[in-house]
Amino acid sequence: MPFIAIAVAALAIGFEQLIQWKYGPLGIIAFVALSIGLKARNNVISGIGAVILVMLLSQSG
């Protein structure tokens, strides 16, 4: 069980670093807002984070 938790944490940190490298500080803010909103079950915060991430993803394409 601890191995799974460590693997999930490593993947989350890796994904966060990828977002920061590719999309800068605004990407990190959006990712944090999305994850906090999902954990707190707050649709407004997670929606804001998701919209910012979608705008960043559509801008780079």
N, C-alpha and C positions, 0 to 999 in steps of 0.2 A: 504493500500500500504506500509506504513512503517513497518508493521509487517512482510510482505514478505521479505523485504530487510534485516531486522534483522535476520530472519530465515535463509536466504541464507548466510549471513555473518557468522552466528554461525556454519552452516554446513561446510563452507570453512575453518574456523579456526579449527574445529574439525578434518577435513580431513588432514589439514596441520600438526596438532599435532600427528595424527596417523602415518603419513609418517615419521615424525622426530623420533618418538619413535621406529618404526620398522626398518627404513633404515638409520637413522643417518643424519648427515649434508649433505651428498651427495644426499640423497633423497629430502631434502628441496631445495637444489640448483637446482635439476632437476625439481621439482614441480614449483618453481619460474620461471625458464627459460621457461617451458611449458606455464604457465599462461601469462607471459609477451609477449611471442611470439604470443600467440593467440589474446591477446588484441591489440597488435601492427600490427597484420596481417603479421608477419614476419615468413616465413616458415622455415628459417634456424634455428632461435632461438628455435622455438617450436619443430622442428625436433630433435635438440640436446637434449632438455629436455625429449622428448618422448623416444628417444633411451636410454638415461641413466636410465629412469624409467623402461623400459622393461628389460634392463640388470640387474637391481637390483631385479626385480620381478622374473626373471628366475633363478637368483642365489640362492634365498631362497627356491626354490621348490625342 
